[in-house]
């Protein structure tokens, strides 16, 4: 087990003129977990530093900067946070210069965007007009010639395909009806030549059959064919113009990329500083900063502050044991995990549940060992474990930027891969095959009971370690009553171990002594039953029961039943470790059963090899994920509940340039 990094509270008192410099200095050192300095004054002598106005201004400008970066497709690649940032009062040329840079980029983009939108609007209008001209018959005849015919009149439009015959019959000998299918045959284009004298009657009869006439041709001497050529030419010009403006936008992105990234980084740094100053307090011309710092880094912080303030600042340190807020329970000391690279992915698993308390054992080593061991039992295979190990090594060695956020999980993959390889040799499993390696210990499919017994024994060991960690934490924190009389205290573990011992004795010898049952089962449960009056008696309180006897009896009975169920349920729950080891072996067996079925078909060797590869990939991805989820579930529900509250505070120091989001 590890102990959290020893912490000290620091209270820094300096002249207000050093406030911004002090913020930068603390951020550059990056070791102070800031807390509200106003609350550190028991006499209410300090008032908060108000940076709300400047913070709002900075956040607004930062949001504007990010919007412009998104419009110009400028990412954060190669962005390095500014060392100094802006002054958090938001004044001065730096802020004005940043605002001007952002505005120049926004104006340049707006100009190109306006041109693109205008061209696209024109393109849409022309496309609709082109569609209209494409529907006209007699494309080579000028519109005016069609309109100025002395005796003939031309009607064109659309009609449902099944109404064409009826419409032609309705027109009869008053006109000539021409039709052709359009829209996949659902509609027909109809052209009717009739006399001007019969125009209105023909049009009325066509409308009665669902005829939709085309728009009137425009007042022009051009033909539809000429208009279409003109439209196509203009549409090509628009397409080229839009492409040119879009290239201009890309060039703007290149031009403003570095300036905008610098603006974003400086604003982000300044926002972080302003938010840090929200924790500060002031009294007259003095500013006070309070926070927690690792004890080994105190001297570096003190030296930095002395250099900045010409040794005029006062740095007070208080240990957690002497701090009034910590002793009263009003304040918690932040926890910094021990710095072990292999432990970091397991620490992330812990943090997903909660943070450990400063006074408790930091459980990452126990979590790592138990998780890796359970993974190995459930996923034992030499070949598949080697691939998991190789994946872990790749994550640790790769320089790919897209994988940097999960790089630390390479340690988890690597350690789990090693465990899988070890148990693979014990099971005699190589890429799911039992014919390559002899098993050293057992075969999961043939020694099921041994596998389940092993899982139960592992569960008993892990649960016992969890309870012992809880006992150690309680006794170390002088919570002696809980450490002794709680169901996860000494009384609880006596009951747990005693019950297991009696069960084994009964299984081996077939008999139990009454005194044994009384001492290791009945007596611990009786103590848990009378915990409340026992607590009040030891604390010398006048009332042994807070409520009436019936309420006490019901609550205590439920507590005893819960104790029995928790220990029994948690222990039995570890059977799933053996069950998933069996499931893993069964899935691999199914893969090779399919291989045997297709081996005799033409090209069977190729298909068999393909099934083996695909099957193993499937097993690694699916079973690996399921096994990992089960390992985490057992940690959270069966082990953490015994010793880990998860209500601590993580150490999060203020660092200059740290993204505020």
C-alpha positions in Angstrom: 0.0 0.0 0.0 1.0 3.6 -0.4 0.5 6.6 1.8 -0.7 9.8 0.2 1.9 12.5 -0.3 2.3 14.5 3.0 0.6 17.9 2.6 1.0 21.2 4.4 -1.4 24.2 4.4 0.2 27.5 3.4 -1.1 30.9 4.1 0.7 33.6 2.0 0.4 37.3 3.0 1.8 39.8 0.5 1.3 43.4 -0.7 -1.6 43.8 -3.1 0.7 45.2 -5.7 2.2 41.7 -6.1 -1.1 40.0 -6.6 -0.8 39.4 -10.4 2.9 38.5 -10.1 2.0 36.2 -7.1 -0.6 34.5 -9.3 1.9 33.9 -12.1 4.5 32.6 -9.6 2.2 30.2 -7.9 1.0 29.0 -11.3 4.5 28.6 -12.6 5.5 26.5 -9.6 2.3 24.5 -10.1 2.2 22.9 -6.6 -0.5 24.9 -4.7 -4.0 23.4 -4.4 -5.9 26.7 -3.8 -8.7 27.0 -1.2 -10.9 29.9 -0.2 -8.6 32.3 1.7 -11.6 34.2 3.1 -12.7 31.1 5.1 -9.3 30.8 6.7 -10.0 34.0 8.8 -12.0 33.0 11.8 -12.5 36.6 12.8 -13.8 37.5 9.3 -11.1 40.1 8.8 -10.6 39.3 5.1 -12.8 40.1 2.1 -12.9 38.3 -1.3 -11.0 39.6 -4.3 -13.5 40.6 -6.9 -12.4 39.6 -10.4 -15.9 38.9 -11.8 -15.9 41.8 -14.3 -12.6 41.0 -15.8 -13.3 37.3 -15.8 -16.5 37.8 -17.7 -14.7 39.9 -20.2 -11.9 37.4 -20.7 -14.4 34.5 -21.0 -16.4 36.4 -23.6 -13.3 37.2 -25.6 -12.1 33.6 -25.3 -15.4 32.2 -26.6 -15.2 34.7 -29.5 -11.6 33.5 -30.3 -12.7 29.9 -30.3 -15.6 30.6 -32.6 -13.3 32.4 -35.1 -10.9 29.5 -34.9 -13.7 27.0 -35.6 -14.9 29.1 -38.6 -11.3 29.2 -40.0 -10.8 25.5 -39.1 -7.9 26.3 -36.9 -7.2 23.5 -34.4 -5.1 23.5 -31.2 -2.2 21.5 -32.8 1.2 22.9 -31.8 -0.5 25.2 -29.4 1.8 26.1 -26.4 0.3 27.9 -23.4 1.6 31.4 -22.8 4.0 31.7 -19.9 2.7 35.0 -18.7 -0.8 35.6 -20.1 -2.6 38.9 -19.6 -3.0 40.8 -16.5 -6.2 39.6 -14.9 -7.6 43.2 -14.6 -8.2 42.9 -18.4 -6.7 46.3 -19.2 -3.7 47.3 -21.3 -2.6 46.9 -24.9 -2.2 43.1 -24.6 -6.0 42.7 -24.3 -6.6 45.3 -27.0 -4.1 43.7 -29.3 -5.7 40.3 -28.9 -9.2 41.7 -29.5 -7.9 43.5 -32.6 -6.3 40.2 -33.9 -9.5 38.3 -33.4 -11.6 41.0 -35.0 -9.3 41.2 -38.1 -9.6 37.4 -38.5 -13.4 37.6 -38.0 -13.8 40.5 -40.5 -11.7 38.7 -43.1 -13.7 35.6 -42.7 -17.0 37.5 -42.8 -16.1 39.1 -46.1 -15.4 35.8 -47.7 -18.4 34.1 -46.1 -20.7 36.9 -47.3 -19.4 36.4 -50.9 -19.9 32.7 -50.7 -23.4 32.9 -49.4 -24.3 35.5 -52.0 -23.0 33.2 -54.8 -24.8 30.2 -53.4 -28.0 32.1 -53.2 -27.6 33.1 -56.8 -26.7 29.5 -57.8 -29.9 28.2 -56.1 -32.0 30.7 -58.0 -30.4 29.9 -61.3 -30.7 26.2 -60.7 -34.5 26.6 -60.2 -34.7 28.6 -63.3 -32.7 26.0 -65.2 -35.2 23.3 -64.1 -38.0 25.5 -65.4 -36.4 25.9 -68.8 -35.6 22.2 -69.1 -39.3 21.5 -68.9 -40.3 23.6 -71.9 -41.0 21.9 -75.2 -39.7 23.2 -78.5 -36.4 24.2 -76.9 -35.0 25.7 -80.2 -38.0 27.9 -80.9 -37.8 31.4 -79.4 -40.3 32.1 -76.7 -41.7 35.2 -78.5 -42.4 33.1 -81.6 -44.4 30.6 -79.5 -46.3 33.5 -77.8 -47.0 35.4 -81.1 -48.6 32.5 -83.1 -51.7 33.8 -84.8 -53.9 30.7 -84.7 -52.1 28.1 -82.6 -51.7 28.0 -78.8 -49.2 25.7 -77.0 -50.0 24.2 -73.6 -47.3 22.3 -71.7 -47.2 20.8 -68.2 -47.4 17.6 -66.1 -50.1 15.0 -65.5 -50.3 11.6 -63.7 -49.4 8.8 -66.0 -52.7 6.9 -65.6 -54.7 10.1 -66.6 -53.0 10.7 -69.9 -55.4 8.6 -72.0 -58.4 10.3 -70.3 -57.0 13.8 -70.8 -56.3 13.0 -74.5 -59.8 11.8 -74.9 -61.2 14.9 -73.3 -59.2 17.1 -75.7 -60.4 15.1 -78.6 -60.1 16.7 -82.1 -59.7 20.2 -80.6 -55.9 19.7 -80.4 -52.9 17.5 -80.8 -51.7 15.8 -77.5 -48.1 14.7 -77.2 -46.8 13.0 -74.1 -43.6 11.4 -72.7 -42.9 9.7 -69.3 -40.9 11.5 -66.6 -40.2 10.9 -62.9 -39.7 7.2 -63.4 -43.0 6.9 -65.2 -45.2 8.2 -62.4 -45.9 11.4 -64.3 -46.0 12.3 -68.0 -45.0 15.6 -69.7 -48.0 16.7 -71.8 -47.7 19.1 -74.8 -51.0 20.2 -76.4 -51.3 22.1 -79.7 -54.7 23.7 -80.0 -56.3 26.8 -81.6 -56.4 30.0 -79.7 -60.2 29.8 -80.1 -60.3 26.4 -78.2 -57.6 27.4 -75.6 -59.8 28.0 -72.6 -62.0 24.9 -73.1 -59.0 22.6 -73.6 -57.1 24.0 -70.6 -60.2 23.7 -68.4 -60.7 20.0 -69.4 -57.0 19.3 -68.8 -57.2 20.9 -65.3 -60.1 18.6 -64.5 -57.8 15.6 -65.0 -55.1 16.9 -62.7 -53.0 18.8 -65.4 -50.4 21.2 -63.9 -49.4 23.8 -66.5 -45.8 25.1 -66.7 -45.1 28.7 -65.9 -45.5 31.2 -68.7 -42.4 31.6 -70.8 -40.4 34.8 -70.1 -40.6 37.9 -72.3 -37.5 37.3 -74.4 -36.4 36.6 -77.9 -34.2 33.7 -76.7 -35.1 30.1 -76.9 -35.0 27.7 -74.0 -31.8 26.1 -75.4 -30.1 29.5 -75.5 -31.2 30.3 -71.9 -30.0 26.9 -70.7 -26.5 27.5 -72.2 -26.4 30.9 -70.6 -27.5 29.5 -67.3 -24.9 26.6 -67.4 -22.2 29.1 -68.2 -23.1 31.3 -65.2 -23.4 28.3 -62.9 -19.9 27.2 -63.8 -18.6 30.7 -63.1 -20.3 30.7 -59.7 -18.9 27.3 -58.9 -15.4 28.6 -59.7 -16.0 31.7 -57.7 -17.2 29.8 -54.7 -14.2 27.5 -54.9 -11.9 30.5 -55.1 -13.5 32.1 -52.0 -13.2 28.8 -50.1 -9.5 28.7 -51.0 -9.3 32.2 -49.6 -10.8 31.0 -46.3 -8.2 28.2 -46.1 -5.5 30.8 -46.7 -7.0 32.9 -44.0 -6.8 29.9 -41.7 -3.1 29.5 -42.5 -2.5 33.2 -42.1 -4.3 33.6 -38.7 -3.6 30.1 -37.3 -0.6 31.0 -35.1 -1.9 34.4 -34.0 -5.3 32.9 -33.0 -3.6 30.0 -31.2 -1.5 32.4 -29.2 -4.6 34.5 -28.4 -6.5 31.4 -27.3 -3.6 30.2 -25.1 -3.0 33.6 -23.5 -6.7 34.1 -22.8 -7.0 30.6 -21.4 -4.0 31.2 -19.1 -5.5 34.6 -18.0 -8.9 33.0 -17.3 -7.1 30.4 -15.2 -5.3 33.1 -13.3 -8.5 35.1 -12.8 -10.3 32.0 -11.5 -7.4 31.4 -9.2 -7.7 34.9 -7.8 -11.3 34.1 -6.9 -9.8 32.1 -4.1 -7.7 35.0 -2.9 -8.7 37.4 0.0 -7.6 40.9 0.8 -7.4 43.3 3.8 -6.5 46.8 2.9 -3.3 46.8 0.9 -2.6 43.1 1.6 -3.6 40.0 -0.3 -3.9 36.6 1.2 -3.5 33.2 -0.6 -4.3 29.9 1.0 -3.8 26.4 -0.2 -2.3 23.0 0.3 1.2 22.1 -1.0 3.2 18.8 -0.9 5.6 19.1 2.0 8.6 18.2 -0.2 7.9 21.1 -2.5 7.4 23.8 0.2 10.9 25.2 0.0 10.7 25.7 -3.8 7.4 27.6 -3.3 8.8 29.7 -0.5 11.9 30.6 -2.5 9.8 31.6 -5.5 7.6 33.9 -3.4 10.6 35.5 -1.6 12.3 36.3 -5.0 9.1 37.9 -6.3 8.3 40.0 -3.2 11.8 40.8 -2.2 11.2 38.7 0.9 8.4 41.0 2.1 5.8 38.3 2.0 4.9 36.1 5.0 4.5 32.4 4.4 2.8 30.5 7.2 2.6 26.7 7.2 0.2 24.5 9.2 0.2 20.7 9.3 -3.1 18.9 8.8 -2.9 17.6 12.4 -2.8 21.2 13.7 -5.3 22.8 11.4 -8.5 23.7 13.1 -10.7 23.2 9.9 -9.3 19.7 9.4 -9.7 18.8 13.0 -13.3 20.0 13.1 -14.1 18.1 9.9 -15.1 21.3 8.1 -12.2 20.9 5.6 -10.5 18.0 3.9 -6.8 17.7 3.0 -6.4 17.0 -0.7 -4.9 13.7 -1.7 -2.0 13.4 -4.1 -1.5 9.9 -5.4 1.9 8.4 -5.0 3.8 9.0 -8.3 4.2 5.5 -9.7 3.7 5.3 -13.5 2.5 1.7 -13.4 -0.1 2.7 -10.9 -1.6 5.6 -12.8 -4.2 3.7 -14.8 -5.4 2.0 -11.6 -5.5 5.3 -9.9 -7.8 6.5 -12.7 -10.1 3.5 -12.0 -10.1 4.6 -8.3 -10.9 8.2 -9.2 -13.8 7.1 -11.4 -15.4 5.9 -8.1 -14.1 8.7 -5.8 -11.1 10.1 -4.1 -9.5 8.5 -1.0 -9.3 10.4 2.2 -6.0 11.9 3.2 -5.8 9.9 6.4 -6.6 6.6 4.8 -4.4 4.1 2.9 -4.0 5.0 -0.7 -5.3 1.7 -2.3 -3.9 1.8 -5.8 -1.4 -1.1 -5.2 -4.1 -3.3 -3.8 -6.4 -2.4 -6.7 -3.7 -3.1 -9.2 -2.7 -6.5 -7.8 -6.3 -7.7 -7.4 -7.5 -6.4 -10.7 -4.6 -7.9 -12.7 -4.9 -11.2 -10.9 -8.6 -11.5 -11.6 -8.0 -10.5 -15.2 -5.4 -13.2 -15.5 -7.7 -15.9 -14.1 -10.6 -14.9 -16.4 -8.5 -14.3 -19.5 -5.7 -16.9 -19.3 -4.2 -17.5 -22.7 -0.6 -17.2 -23.8 -1.2 -16.0 -27.3 -4.0 -13.6 -26.6 -2.2 -12.4 -23.5 0.8 -11.7 -25.6 -1.2 -9.5 -28.0 -2.7 -7.6 -25.0 0.8 -7.1 -23.7 2.0 -6.0 -27.1 -0.9 -3.5 -27.2 0.2 -2.1 -23.9 3.8 -1.7 -25.1 2.7 0.0 -28.3 0.6 2.5 -26.3 3.6 3.3 -24.1 6.0 3.7 -27.0 3.8 5.3 -29.7 4.2 9.0 -30.6 0.8 9.3 -32.2 -0.9 12.4 -30.9 -4.4 10.8 -31.1 -3.3 8.1 -28.5 -1.6 10.4 -26.1 -4.6 10.7 -23.8 -4.8 7.0 -23.2 -1.0 6.4 -23.3 -0.8 5.6 -19.6 -3.3 2.8 -20.0 -0.5 1.0 -21.7 0.7 -0.1 -18.2 -2.7 -1.6 -17.5 -2.7 -3.5 -20.9 0.9 -4.7 -20.3 0.4 -5.9 -16.7 -2.9 -7.6 -17.6 -1.2 -9.2 -20.6 1.5 -10.6 -18.4 -1.1 -12.0 -16.0 -3.0 -13.6 -19.0 0.2 -15.2 -20.3 1.0 -16.7 -16.9 -2.4 -18.2 -16.5 -2.3 -19.2 -20.1 0.6 -21.5 -19.3 -1.2 -22.7 -16.2 -4.3 -23.5 -18.3 -2.3 -24.8 -21.4 -4.1 -22.4 -23.7 -2.5 -20.8 -26.8 -4.7 -18.6 -28.9 -7.7 -20.7 -27.6 -6.1 -24.0 -28.5 -5.5 -26.7 -25.9 -3.3 -28.8 -28.2 -0.2 -26.7 -28.4 0.8 -26.4 -24.7 0.3 -28.8 -21.9 -1.5 -27.3 -18.9 0.6 -26.9 -15.8 -2.2 -26.5 -13.3 -5.7 -27.2 -14.7 -7.9 -27.1 -17.7 -10.9 -24.7 -17.2 -13.3 -26.9 -19.1 -12.3 -30.1 -17.3 -11.6 -28.8 -13.8 -14.6 -26.6 -13.3 -14.9 -27.1 -9.5 -11.3 -26.5 -8.9 -11.6 -23.3 -10.9 -14.6 -22.1 -8.9 -12.9 -23.0 -5.6 -9.9 -20.9 -6.7 -12.1 -18.0 -7.5 -13.8 -18.2 -4.1 -10.5 -18.4 -2.3 -9.2 -15.4 -4.2 -12.4 -13.6 -3.2 -12.0 -14.5 0.5 -8.4 -13.2 0.4 -9.3 -9.9 -1.4 -12.3 -9.3 0.9 -10.1 -10.0 4.0 -7.4 -7.6 2.8 -10.1 -4.9 2.2 -11.5 -5.4 5.7 -8.0 -5.2 7.2 -7.3 -2.0 5.3 -10.5 -0.6 6.8 -9.5 -1.6 10.3 -6.1 0.0 9.8 -7.7 3.2 8.6 -10.1 3.4 11.5 -7.5 2.6 14.2 -5.0 5.0 12.7 -7.6 7.8 12.6 -8.5 6.9 16.3 -12.0 5.8 15.3 -11.5 2.9 17.6 -15.2 2.0 18.0 -15.8 1.6 14.3 -12.4 -0.2 13.8 -13.4 -2.8 16.4 -17.2 -3.1 16.5 -18.2 -2.3 12.9 -19.2 -5.2 10.5 -16.1 -4.4 8.6 -14.0 -4.0 11.7 -12.4 -6.6 14.0 -15.7 -8.0 15.1 -16.8 -8.4 11.4 -13.6 -10.1 10.3 -13.8 -12.5 13.3 -17.3 -13.4 12.2 -16.1 -13.8 8.5 -13.1 -15.9 9.2 -14.9 -17.9 11.9 -17.8 -18.7 9.6 -15.4 -19.8 6.9 -13.4 -21.9 9.3 -16.5 -23.6 10.7 -17.8 -24.3 7.2 -14.5 -26.0 6.3 -14.5 -27.9 9.5 -18.1 -29.1 8.9 -17.2 -30.1 5.4 -14.1 -32.1 6.5 -15.2 -33.6 9.9 -19.0 -33.3 9.6 -19.4 -31.8 13.1 -19.1 -28.5 15.0 -18.8 -27.6 18.6 -21.4 -25.4 20.2 -18.7 -23.2 21.9 -17.0 -22.6 18.6 -20.3 -21.5 17.0 -21.0 -19.3 20.0 -17.6 -17.6 20.0 -17.0 -17.0 16.3 -20.5 -16.6 14.9 -23.1 -15.8 17.6 -21.0 -13.5 19.7 -19.8 -11.2 16.9 -23.3 -11.0 15.5 -24.6 -10.2 19.0 -22.0 -7.4 19.4 -23.1 -6.0 16.0 -26.7 -6.3 17.2 -26.0 -4.2 20.4 -23.7 -1.6 18.7 -25.9 1.4 19.4 -26.3 0.9 23.2 -22.7 -0.3 23.4 -21.6 2.9 21.7 -23.7 5.1 24.0 -22.4 3.2 27.1 -18.8 3.6 26.1 -19.4 7.3 25.5 -21.2 7.6 28.9 -24.3 8.9 27.5 -27.4 9.0 29.6 -29.7 7.3 27.1 -28.6 3.9 25.7 -31.1 4.0 22.9 -31.9 7.0 20.7 -35.4 5.7 20.0 -37.8 3.2 21.5 -36.8 -0.4 22.0 -38.9 -1.7 19.1 -37.2 0.6 16.6 -33.8 -0.4 18.0 -34.7 -4.1 17.7 -35.8 -3.8 14.1 -32.8 -1.8 13.0 -30.4 -4.0 14.7 -32.0 -7.2 13.3 -31.7 -5.7 9.8 -28.1 -4.8 10.5 -27.3 -8.4 11.5 -29.1 -9.8 8.5 -27.3 -7.3 6.2 -23.9 -8.3 7.7 -24.6 -12.0 6.9 -25.9 -11.2 3.4 -23.0 -8.9 2.6 -20.3 -11.3 3.5 -22.1 -14.3 1.9 -23.0 -12.3 -1.2 -19.6 -10.7 -1.7 -17.9 -14.1 -1.4 -20.2 -15.9 -3.7 -19.9 -13.0 -6.2 -16.3 -14.0 -6.9 -17.6 -17.2 -8.4 -18.1 -15.0 -11.5 -14.3 -14.9 -11.8 -14.3 -18.7 -12.4 -17.4 -18.4 -14.5 -15.8 -16.0 -16.9 -12.7 -18.1 -17.1 -14.9 -21.0 -18.1 -16.8 -18.7 -20.6 -13.5 -17.6 -22.2 -12.4 -21.2 -22.6 -15.9 -22.2 -24.0 -15.9 -19.4 -26.6 -12.4 -20.5 -27.7 -13.6 -24.1 -27.9 -16.5 -23.0 -30.1 -14.1 -21.3 -32.5 -12.0 -24.5 -32.9 -15.2 -26.5 -33.3 -16.0 -24.3 -36.3 -12.5 -24.8 -37.6 -12.9 -28.6 -37.5 -16.2 -28.3 -39.4 -14.7 -26.4 -42.3 -11.3 -28.0 -42.5 -12.5 -30.7 -45.0 -14.2 -28.3 -47.5 -12.3 -27.0 -50.6 -9.7 -24.6 -49.5 -10.3 -25.7 -45.9 -6.8 -24.9 -44.7 -7.2 -21.2 -45.7 -10.7 -20.9 -44.3 -9.7 -22.6 -41.0 -6.8 -20.2 -40.6 -9.1 -17.3 -41.3 -11.7 -18.5 -38.7 -8.9 -18.9 -36.1 -7.7 -15.3 -36.7 -11.2 -13.8 -36.8 -12.2 -15.9 -33.8 -9.3 -14.9 -31.7 -9.8 -11.2 -32.6 -13.4 -11.6 -31.5 -12.4 -13.3 -28.3 -9.8 -10.6 -27.4 -12.1 -7.7 -28.1 -15.3 -9.1 -26.6 -14.1 -11.3 -23.8 -11.3 -8.8 -23.0 -13.9 -6.0 -22.6 -16.3 -8.2 -20.6 -13.5 -9.4 -18.3 -12.3 -5.9 -17.7 -15.8 -4.7 -16.8 -16.3 -7.6 -14.4 -12.9 -6.8 -12.8 -13.9 -3.2 -12.2 -17.4 -4.3 -11.0 -15.9 -6.5 -8.4 -13.6 -3.7 -7.2 -16.4 -1.2 -6.9 -19.2 -3.3 -5.4 -17.5 -6.1 -3.5 -14.2 -4.6 -2.4 -14.5 -0.8 -2.2 -17.6 -1.2 -0.1 -15.5 -2.8 2.6 -12.8 -0.1 3.0 -13.1 2.8 0.5 -15.6 5.7 1.1 -14.5 7.7 -2.0 -15.5 11.0 -0.4 -12.0 12.6 -0.3 -10.6 15.5 -2.3 -8.1 15.1 -5.1 -5.1 17.3 -5.2 -5.5 19.7 -8.1 -2.8 22.4 -8.1 -3.2 25.6 -10.0 -0.9 25.8 -13.0 -0.2 28.7 -15.3 -1.5 28.0 -18.8 -3.7 25.1 -17.7 -6.8 25.0 -19.9 -9.6 26.4 -17.9 -12.3 24.2 -19.5 
